[in-house]
Amino acid sequence: MLEDRPGRPLDERELLALAEISAATLRDDPGLARRLEGVEGIDHPPVRRTGTPLRPPVVAAVMAAAVLFALLVASLPPMVASTVVFVVMLVVVPGGCIVWARRRGEL
């Protein structure tokens, strides 16, 4: 395994690059080391700030649309159903996500 092999010493360029990265990180986010030190109960910021909270009516509407889509696909002949699924999954869903994100200012 690679962990068992001794590593080579870093050269001057690599040491300089690591020092610059460390300095930039400390300058841009001085509290990062404290938040990442592994203290129980302190969440990493991205865990708390991912995505936008959804309202229950939006979740209910999406779930209703998914159930209606499943019923539609189940009622279609197999060849038509597979075409409908491919079109919806490859065109409608990504397009809807892009439009949704643009309208909410997240894209």
N, C-alpha and C positions, 0 to 999 in steps of 0.2 A: 504494500500500500504506500501511497505518497506520504502519509503521516509519519511513517517509520523512517523515511529518508531524511537526512539532514539537509536543510535549505542552504542555498548559497547566500553569502552576505550581499546586502543591497549596495549598488554603486551610488556615486554622488548624485546623478540625475534622479534616481529613484527616491533617495532620501530627501532631496529638494522637493520633488513632487508631493511626497507624503506630508512634508512640513507645510507646503502651501495649501494642501487640502485641509489639513488640521486647522490651520490659521483661519481659512475662509469659513469653515464650519463653526468655529468658535465665535468668529465675528458676526456671522449671519444669524446664529441661533445659540446664544450663550448657555441656555438652559437645557440643551439637548442631552448632554452627558448625564445630568441629574435625572431627566425623564427616562433615560434608557438604562439606568444603573441596576435595574432588576428589583426595585423595591415593590413588594406586593401591594396591590391596590392602585398603583399608578399606571394608567393606560397610556400606551403610545398614542400621540395625538391623532395619527391617521385613523385609528380605530374609532375614535369619537367623531371624526369629521368626514366620514365617507358618505357620499350621496346626499340626497335631499330627503327629509322626512316626507312620507306620503300620507295623505289624508285617507281615512277609512273609506269614504265614498269612491276614491280613485282605485283603491285596492279591490273593492267590491265590483266595480265596473270591469276591471281587468279579469277578475275571476269569472264573472258572468260571460264575458266575451270568450274566454277559454273553454268554458262548458258548452256554449253554443257552437263554437268551432268544432269541438270533439263530436257533438251530435251531428253536425253537418257532414263531417268526414265519415262517420259511421254509417250514414244513410246513403252515401254515394257508392257507385260501383268501384271496384278496386283500382282500375286504371285511371279513372277520373279522380279518385280520392288521392292517389299518389301525386298526380299533377297539381291538384289544389294545394296539397301540403307543401310541395316544393316551391310553388309560387308564393305562398304565404310566408314560408320560412326564409326564403331567399330575397324577396322583394318587399312584401308588405310590412313585416316586422322590423327589418332594419330601417326602412323608409319612415315608418311611424316613430321609431326611436330617434332618428335624426330630426324629424319635424318637432317632436316633443322637446328635445334638448334645445333646439334653436329658439322655440317659443318661450322657454323658461330661462333663457340666457345662460345655459350651461355649455354651450358649444360655440 
